[in-house]
Amino acid sequence: MVPPVVPLLLSPVSPAARLQTTLDLLHEVDAIAGPADALVSAFFRARRHIGEDDRGEIIALFYALLRHHARLGWWLEGQGAEDHPRGRLLAWLMLGEGRTAAQVAALFTGRNADPAALTEWERNLLGKLQGKSIDHPAMPEPVRVESPDWALAPLQRRFGVDFAREMAATLSPAPRDLRVNTIKANRPATLSALRALGLRAEPTPLAPLGIRIDESLSLARLPMLKSGEVEIQDEGSQLVALLVDAHPGDRVVDFCAGAGGKTLAMAAQMANKGHVVACDVMEGRLKRAAERFRHAGVHNVQTRLLSSETDKWVKRHKAGFDRVLVDAPCSGTGTWRRNPDARWRAMAGSRLDNLLPLQAKILTSAARLVRPGGRLVYATCSLLIEENEDQVAAFLAAHPDFEIVPLPQAAPELTGSAHPDFLSLTPGQHDTDGFFAAVMQRRAVETTSA
């Protein structure tokens, strides 16, 4: 019998102490460069005395502050307040949670583990914010929809009349999705095991091996994750890997493998038969990915460190692979609800100008690996046409030896895409991260040299 997932039995933290811990976390994330989710994990690894329930409350509050970053900043600026973590927390308690000034003051006592007592200026701030809500009609549109300035016009171009709905969806928490590792398990048995743990688990609506967990617990504690029977992977990411259509015995390249999530999914599709090469320019990523491969029982994957997208290895293996996946570096706009801090990192518009030519160079170089009759899949976790449809159109114009394989032909089981020929997923329409993928096939008889 599967033992239930029992919360850690640690001393509860008071509501005021949770606020102070949230402040500590905010200061740490502000001080250290890196993705918020990784910093949050490291923060709590160093504070194992905090129980799961308290940890969940702190993380929920932390992410609420991130998701309301622009609006909280607008309110603080309007009151002449300095924009810092404590001010944001005070503003959120009033504007987001609807507390009274007296209720907030009762939590900021300076006693024991409570936050420091309010200053006179802070008390005045609470008085000015009392009775107001987080949204205000005077907010500029980028503030209201929590969009950095550089992304506003591209996102409006992408969504048109659906812009407001889709931007609202990027502000909601992302679902908790798992992918069943078919090397070790199957979905029906895994669903039963999860439900036996007392969890609300359902099949994902689109991905055939996906499971969605409607719980707030830390997925890292699941026994089937520890055994390698499942992997944490958004449903959209699972569909991108599925679209590669890797078969047992194929030769496959994951050209920008990163942490290896899609590599794992493709290796499992191939039933550990054939050969997968996971490439990346970051050695640390490949080392972590290799650990995941071993944990999942995958042994048909080889890692390959590239010096750049034009590494000599690519030329030596020209036309040597049946399937090549290019999960290109991108703006990450499709992951904003999962990583709300990513909107405000220094990526900004100037870097988008650098990303677009880099994506084109990576796609052009990786295409050399595809054999005649083989397939090239270009994917991003971006919502922007500039990084998606425009890149594919430019590539095809420059490479007449490749042609589009329309989505209904490449994967007839994948219906409901926001684009008739490509896989196009959005948070608002599909409740997945935003993903794009285009399948291209090299003509069996080449019309020009690659």
ChimeraX attribute file (.defattr): number of C-alpha atoms within 10 A of each C-alpha:
attribute: neighborCount
match mode: 1-to-1
recipient: residues
	/A:1	6
	/A:2	9
	/A:3	10
	/A:4	15
	/A:5	15
	/A:6	11
	/A:7	12
	/A:8	12
	/A:9	11
	/A:10	13
	/A:11	10
	/A:12	15
	/A:13	17
	/A:14	13
	/A:15	14
	/A:16	20
	/A:17	20
	/A:18	23
	/A:19	24
	/A:20	22
	/A:21	22
	/A:22	23
	/A:23	20
	/A:24	15
	/A:25	21
	/A:26	22
	/A:27	14
	/A:28	15
	/A:29	19
	/A:30	13
	/A:31	9
	/A:32	10
	/A:33	10
	/A:34	13
	/A:35	14
	/A:36	23
	/A:37	16
	/A:38	10
	/A:39	16
	/A:40	16
	/A:41	10
	/A:42	11
	/A:43	15
	/A:44	15
	/A:45	11
	/A:46	9
	/A:47	10
	/A:48	12
	/A:49	15
	/A:50	21
	/A:51	17
	/A:52	19
	/A:53	17
	/A:54	19
	/A:55	22
	/A:56	15
	/A:57	15
	/A:58	22
	/A:59	18
	/A:60	15
	/A:61	18
	/A:62	20
	/A:63	21
	/A:64	18
	/A:65	24
	/A:66	23
	/A:67	23
	/A:68	22
	/A:69	20
	/A:70	20
	/A:71	25
	/A:72	25
	/A:73	19
	/A:74	21
	/A:75	21
	/A:76	20
	/A:77	12
	/A:78	9
	/A:79	13
	/A:80	10
	/A:81	16
	/A:82	12
	/A:83	14
	/A:84	14
	/A:85	17
	/A:86	20
	/A:87	17
	/A:88	24
	/A:89	22
	/A:90	25
	/A:91	27
	/A:92	24
	/A:93	20
	/A:94	25
	/A:95	22
	/A:96	18
	/A:97	11
	/A:98	17
	/A:99	17
	/A:100	16
	/A:101	21
	/A:102	12
	/A:103	12
	/A:104	17
	/A:105	17
	/A:106	12
	/A:107	21
	/A:108	20
	/A:109	15
	/A:110	13
	/A:111	12
	/A:112	9
	/A:113	16
	/A:114	19
	/A:115	20
	/A:116	14
	/A:117	15
	/A:118	18
	/A:119	11
	/A:120	9
	/A:121	10
	/A:122	18
	/A:123	16
	/A:124	13
	/A:125	20
	/A:126	24
	/A:127	14
	/A:128	13
	/A:129	22
	/A:130	17
	/A:131	13
	/A:132	12
	/A:133	14
	/A:134	18
	/A:135	17
	/A:136	12
	/A:137	7
	/A:138	8
	/A:139	14
	/A:140	12
	/A:141	13
	/A:142	16
	/A:143	19
	/A:144	20
	/A:145	22
	/A:146	23
	/A:147	19
	/A:148	15
	/A:149	14
	/A:150	15
	/A:151	17
	/A:152	16
	/A:153	12
	/A:154	15
	/A:155	18
	/A:156	15
	/A:157	13
	/A:158	15
	/A:159	17
	/A:160	11
	/A:161	10
	/A:162	12
	/A:163	17
	/A:164	15
	/A:165	14
	/A:166	18
	/A:167	21
	/A:168	15
	/A:169	20
	/A:170	27
	/A:171	21
	/A:172	17
	/A:173	16
	/A:174	18
	/A:175	18
	/A:176	20
	/A:177	24
	/A:178	24
	/A:179	28
	/A:180	27
	/A:181	26
	/A:182	18
	/A:183	18
	/A:184	15
	/A:185	14
	/A:186	15
	/A:187	20
	/A:188	13
	/A:189	11
	/A:190	18
	/A:191	21
	/A:192	14
	/A:193	19
	/A:194	21
	/A:195	15
	/A:196	16
	/A:197	18
	/A:198	13
	/A:199	17
	/A:200	13
	/A:201	22
	/A:202	18
	/A:203	18
	/A:204	18
	/A:205	13
	/A:206	17
	/A:207	19
	/A:208	16
	/A:209	22
	/A:210	27
	/A:211	27
	/A:212	20
	/A:213	21
	/A:214	13
	/A:215	12
	/A:216	13
	/A:217	18
	/A:218	13
	/A:219	17
	/A:220	11
	/A:221	12
	/A:222	15
	/A:223	18
	/A:224	19
	/A:225	19
	/A:226	14
	/A:227	13
	/A:228	19
	/A:229	22
	/A:230	27
	/A:231	23
	/A:232	16
	/A:233	19
	/A:234	26
	/A:235	28
	/A:236	26
	/A:237	25
	/A:238	22
	/A:239	24
	/A:240	28
	/A:241	24
	/A:242	19
	/A:243	20
	/A:244	26
	/A:245	17
	/A:246	24
	/A:247	19
	/A:248	15
	/A:249	15
	/A:250	17
	/A:251	21
	/A:252	29
	/A:253	29
	/A:254	27
	/A:255	27
	/A:256	23
	/A:257	26
	/A:258	24
	/A:259	19
	/A:260	24
	/A:261	20
	/A:262	24
	/A:263	27
	/A:264	28
	/A:265	25
	/A:266	27
	/A:267	29
	/A:268	24
	/A:269	20
	/A:270	23
	/A:271	17
	/A:272	20
	/A:273	18
	/A:274	17
	/A:275	19
	/A:276	27
	/A:277	20
	/A:278	26
	/A:279	24
	/A:280	23
	/A:281	18
	/A:282	16
	/A:283	16
	/A:284	13
	/A:285	16
	/A:286	22
	/A:287	16
	/A:288	13
	/A:289	21
	/A:290	21
	/A:291	12
	/A:292	18
	/A:293	21
	/A:294	12
	/A:295	14
	/A:296	22
	/A:297	17
	/A:298	21
	/A:299	17
	/A:300	19
	/A:301	23
	/A:302	14
	/A:303	19
	/A:304	19
	/A:305	17
	/A:306	18
	/A:307	13
	/A:308	13
	/A:309	21
	/A:310	14
	/A:311	13
	/A:312	11
	/A:313	14
	/A:314	19
	/A:315	14
	/A:316	11
	/A:317	13
	/A:318	16
	/A:319	19
	/A:320	19
	/A:321	24
	/A:322	23
	/A:323	25
	/A:324	30
	/A:325	30
	/A:326	23
	/A:327	24
	/A:328	23
	/A:329	18
	/A:330	22
	/A:331	24
	/A:332	19
	/A:333	23
	/A:334	23
	/A:335	23
	/A:336	26
	/A:337	26
	/A:338	22
	/A:339	21
	/A:340	26
	/A:341	19
	/A:342	20
	/A:343	22
	/A:344	16
	/A:345	12
	/A:346	9
	/A:347	16
	/A:348	16
	/A:349	14
	/A:350	10
	/A:351	13
	/A:352	17
	/A:353	10
	/A:354	11
	/A:355	18
	/A:356	18
	/A:357	13
	/A:358	16
	/A:359	22
	/A:360	16
	/A:361	15
	/A:362	20
	/A:363	25
	/A:364	18
	/A:365	19
	/A:366	24
	/A:367	31
	/A:368	21
	/A:369	27
	/A:370	26
	/A:371	22
	/A:372	18
	/A:373	18
	/A:374	22
	/A:375	28
	/A:376	30
	/A:377	24
	/A:378	25
	/A:379	27
	/A:380	26
	/A:381	28
	/A:382	25
	/A:383	26
	/A:384	26
	/A:385	16
	/A:386	15
	/A:387	24
	/A:388	25
	/A:389	17
	/A:390	12
	/A:391	17
	/A:392	22
	/A:393	12
	/A:394	11
	/A:395	18
	/A:396	15
	/A:397	11
	/A:398	12
	/A:399	17
	/A:400	15
	/A:401	19
	/A:402	27
	/A:403	17
	/A:404	19
	/A:405	19
	/A:406	17
	/A:407	22
	/A:408	15
	/A:409	11
	/A:410	18
	/A:411	17
	/A:412	9
	/A:413	12
	/A:414	16
	/A:415	12
	/A:416	13
	/A:417	17
	/A:418	14
	/A:419	13
	/A:420	12
	/A:421	17
	/A:422	21
	/A:423	25
	/A:424	27
	/A:425	27
	/A:426	24
	/A:427	25
	/A:428	19
	/A:429	16
	/A:430	17
	/A:431	18
	/A:432	25
	/A:433	28
	/A:434	27
	/A:435	26
	/A:436	30
	/A:437	28
	/A:438	26
	/A:439	28
	/A:440	23
	/A:441	21
	/A:442	25
	/A:443	16
	/A:444	12
	/A:445	9
	/A:446	14
	/A:447	12
	/A:448	9
	/A:449	8
	/A:450	17
